[in-house]
Every structure is written in C-alpha cells, then in structure tokens.
Amino acid sequence: MPWWSWILIWVALVALSLLLYVFLGFRLFRQFMATLKDLGAAGEKLGQLGPIEQPDASPDRTKPQQGSAVFASPTVMRHDYEASKSSRREERRLKRVQRKADRGQPQALGDLDFT
C-alpha cells in the first residue's frame, strides 16, 4: 500500500469525526432550544395564575401551629404524646369491642369498661 493511501484514510477518519461532532452539536442545540421553549411556556402559565392567597392573620390559638413542637417544653410535648397515645389505644379498644360484639364473640375482661 502506498504511503498516500494512509493519508487518505486518516483524512477520511478525521472528516467523519468532524461530521459526527457537527451533527451532535446541532442536535444538542435543538434540544436546548426546545427546553427553553418549554420553560417559557411554563413561565407564561405560572404568570397567569394570579396572586397567591395568604392565610388569615389571626390563626386559631386552640390548635397548635405547625412546627410549634420545636419550641414547646418537653413536659408539654410528653403530655401531648401520652394523651394522643392513650386516645389511639382507646379507639382501638372500642373498635375491637364493637367488632367482637358484631360477630357474637366473647369479650375479653380487659376490653370491657367497668367504670
């Protein structure tokens, strides 16, 4: 093989690689422009929503505010935890008693309320 054929092979390989890079660059540019178009459409849609409603200035004081547990005292939080735990336990007991009464099953002594 003559030496100039090697040069032609290398020129063809370089030309093909450059063509591939141009193709990939063009494709990347088109995808980028499509993304910008979608972002513009989303921005226009968000701009048409209008003002966001603000919550009332006077929140309900009987209901604890979200995030108030961080600043509450440990004794208050322990009391709230124990109260909610006992209320959940009582709800489960009442459901169990009702379910057993519906099925005609005998009740456990621990489930019966003697007070």
N, C-alpha and C positions, 0 to 999 in steps of 0.2 A: 504494500500500500504506500503510495507516495505521501510525502510529508504534508502537502497542501490539503489532502483529504481529511487529515486530522484537524486542521484549522477550520475546515468547513463544518465538521461535526461539532466542534466547540462553539462556533458562531451560531449554529442552529440551536444548540442547547441553551446558550445564553439568550437568544432571541425568544425561544419558547418560555423560558423562565420569566423574562421581562413581560411577555404577553400574559402569562398567568398572574403576575403581580398587578398588572393594569386591570385585568378582569376582576380580581379580588378587591382591589381598591374601589373600582366602580360599584361593585355590589355592596361593599361596606358603606359607601357614600349614600346609595339609595336606601339602605336600611336605616341609616342615621336620619335621613330626611323624612322617612315615614314615621319614625319615632317622634321627631319634632312636630310633625303634623298631628299625631295623636295627642301629644302633650298640649298643643294649642287648643285642640277641640275639648280636651278635659278642662283646661283653664277657662274656656268660654262657658262651659256647662256649669262650672262651680261659680263663676261670676254672676250667673243668672239666678242663683238660689235665693238671694236676698239676705237680709240681716238674720243673725242667729239669735234665737230667743234667750234672754237672760233669766236665770232663776230669780224667785222673789227675794227681795232684800231682807225680809223678816222670816227666817227659817223657823220651822216648828221646833220649839225647845224641848218638847216631851220626847221626841225621837232623837237618839244620838246621831250626831253628824258623822259622815264617812271620814275615817282617819282619826277620829277622836280617841281611839284606843291608845294611840302613841303617847298622848299627853295625860291620860287618866291615871289615877293612882292604882297601885297593884291590888289594894283591898277592894276597890270598886270593881276592877276587872275580874277578880276572883269571885266576888258575889254574882256578877252577871254570868260568869261561866257556870257556876254551880246552879243558878236559877234556870238557865236555859237547859242545862243537862238534866235537871230533875223534871222540867216540863216535858222534855222529849221522852224521858223514861215513863212518865205518867201517860202520855199519849200512846206509847207502845203498849202499856198495860191495858188501857181502855180498849184498844183495838183487839188485843188478844182475848179479853173477856168477851167482847161482842162477837168475835169470830167463833169462840167456843160455844157461846150461847146459841148462835145461829145453827151450829152443827149438832147441838144437843150433847156436847161432850161435857164431862165433869170439870168443874173449875178447880184450880189449884188454890190452896189456902192463902198463899202469898199474893194471889191476884185479887182476892176478894177484899172489898173496902169495908172494914168493920167500924169505921168512925161515924 
